[in-house]
Amino acid sequence: MVGSDTTTTQSRLEGFTLLELLVVLVLAGALVAITPPLINRVVPSVKLKGASQEMSSALRFLRNWAISNREEGVFMLDLEQKSYRITPRERTYKVPDSSELTVISAAEESASEKQGVIRFYPDGSSTGGQISLRGSGDEYKIDVDWLTGRVSFVH
């Protein structure tokens, strides 16, 4: 009799009850229901930060390009189209449409209020300026020092 009790107890410990499986399924369903709204809230902020970092990298690249090629490099920001270009590349880079762009640059460089231009010179200096990207509660600033041409990314 003692032997039959141990085999019955062992067989009950080896599996899950229907109630335990239902609890796990309900918890998994709750997680699946909660996750998409959280992700949708975070994605715009991540896109904005990525675009800001990409823009500051393009400015650093342009400064280094101007020094190494002994040529002027031009960064052109189109506020209306939310895009920018740099002289050695033919590509146009886009900024997320949900972002708000502002630029402070030298007055003689800007062709219109809808455009900002920062020029880098072969000695490493620049016309200087500040670019601000805002959206989804975040703001990122890119500062370009006119004397040294140094590009700083600030959150």
Disulfide bonds with the S-S distance in Angstrom:
none
